[in-house]
Amino acid sequence: MTTKRNLIQLCLLGALMWAAFISSAQTVTKIAAGGYHSLFIKSDGSLWAMGLDYYGELGDGIIRPVSPYATNQPEMILGPNLTRTITAIAAGFEHSLFLKDDDSFWAMGYNNVGELGNISTNDSIIPIQILPGGAAVVVANISTEAGAEHNLILKSDGSLWAVGLNSYGQLGNNTENNYFTIPQLIVPSGVTAISAGAYHSLFLKTGGSLWAMGSNSHGQLGDGTSDNGFFETNSPEMIVPSGVTAISGGGYHSLFLKNDGSLWGMGTNGDGELGDGTIFQQISPEMIVSSNVTAIAAGGYFSLFLKNDGSLWGMGRNERGQLGDGTTTSVYTPEMIVSSGVVAIAAGGGHSLFIKSDGSLWGMGFNNQGQLGIGTYTSTNRPVLIVPGSGASPGSNQISVQLLSGSKVLLSLVGNAGTNYALDRSYSLTPPNWLPQITNAANSAGVVVFTNTPSPATNNFWRIRSVP
């Protein structure tokens, strides 16, 4: 029931109760998952981030000298501006990239081998502007992809640029020399899409040909070998001559889509990330799903994909629940995680993000650095709501409940940003004896999380109320 004090009472059985309160705001339009951090853009063009910030990868200008060196709730890095908004994002292992709508390219975070492209190897805790090709070049309509410590940049003229770690030839410039001055031209024209794995790179050219370079230690380049003498190639080589429409590079495996909707993969497969039912690496492309696939995301040792009905599927390593199936067991063939309504996906080192058609943001998996943004550092093996969608309105008290493994219960409630909420418990309602548990304040993104441990043998009654 609801009172004037914004009170909700609940009766729950289980070993652990979580409650998340999230106020309605702008919906989420784009997402990126890094090694231990996450980025997202809202519909007003603002940039948000959460997770590990040891090297400044969140770009908030804050130095966190004490563990966990992270933030576990979304924070706005750059707000909406009347003239400038954020249009694209990419997350590497410990660094981040974004584009503004004036086509300027920005970076922050770890810079040990010059992946930020600012003519140094100094980390940056705030965004710094990078101009591919030199300060005199006008940057237009760039798209970016971040690897572990290297970056790929695609300009509107079809040219491919790269910067950063190159010890495996992943920059494709015929050397193994790191390149940290400014992004270097690799392919002058004809490139239509890019993707960076941990230590390898993929790109598409006009006509749908797939090209690759970099580490090939597990066959992730798909050229039919896994040892060409140096376990790598330092110049682009064509893997598929035509028909490829999308690509995604993971830790040590690669995924691609063809124009018939089929999903293909190659590379390491010890945890089932290729979804072929085996644990054997594949050094040449093999078909995983024959049709209806529309989007792909390759993570550290797992894979996600969408079908044309909006369903989300996954396979591979799952020890932190990154597949969101309620278990922590690896999956060797594709399994459906969400049946409908998913429109975008991102796979990180050990966590997953997805957007639903209402603009809501969800996540699951590894959360040791707060990369899920749910207010805790506890991992979850079921999808959890991070930012509400367009159907939520402030103060509406919309509530949803999910059963998790181990008799856990996860609650999500729509509340108001900046409001204090208290969690109370009673063992009976005749009469009630409410025992205060904890009071938290919703942050600027409207998120507050409660964790409590009731007795699984007792009917526990809970109420959540706004307080001064």
Secondary structure as UniProt FT lines:
FT   TURN            4..5
FT   STRAND          7..12
FT   STRAND          16..21
FT   STRAND          28..33
FT   STRAND          37..42
FT   TURN            43..44
FT   STRAND          47..52
FT   TURN            54..55
FT   TURN            57..58
FT   TURN            67..68
FT   STRAND          70..78
FT   STRAND          86..91
FT   STRAND          95..100
FT   TURN            101..102
FT   STRAND          105..109
FT   TURN            112..113
FT   TURN            115..116
FT   STRAND          124..130
FT   TURN            132..133
FT   TURN            135..136
FT   STRAND          143..146
FT   STRAND          150..154
FT   TURN            156..157
FT   STRAND          160..164
FT   TURN            167..168
FT   TURN            170..171
FT   STRAND          179..187
FT   STRAND          191..196
FT   STRAND          200..205
FT   TURN            206..208
FT   STRAND          209..215
FT   TURN            217..218
FT   TURN            220..221
FT   STRAND          232..240
FT   STRAND          244..249
FT   STRAND          253..258
FT   TURN            259..260
FT   STRAND          263..267
FT   TURN            270..271
FT   TURN            273..274
FT   STRAND          282..289
FT   STRAND          293..298
FT   STRAND          302..307
FT   TURN            308..309
FT   STRAND          312..316
FT   TURN            319..320
FT   TURN            322..323
FT   STRAND          331..338
FT   STRAND          342..347
FT   STRAND          351..356
FT   TURN            357..358
FT   STRAND          361..365
FT   TURN            368..369
FT   TURN            371..372
FT   STRAND          380..387
FT   TURN            390..391
FT   TURN            394..395
FT   STRAND          399..403
FT   HELIX           405..407
FT   STRAND          408..413
FT   TURN            417..418
FT   STRAND          420..426
FT   TURN            430..431
FT   STRAND          435..441
FT   TURN            444..445
FT   STRAND          448..452
FT   TURN            456..457
FT   STRAND          460..467
//
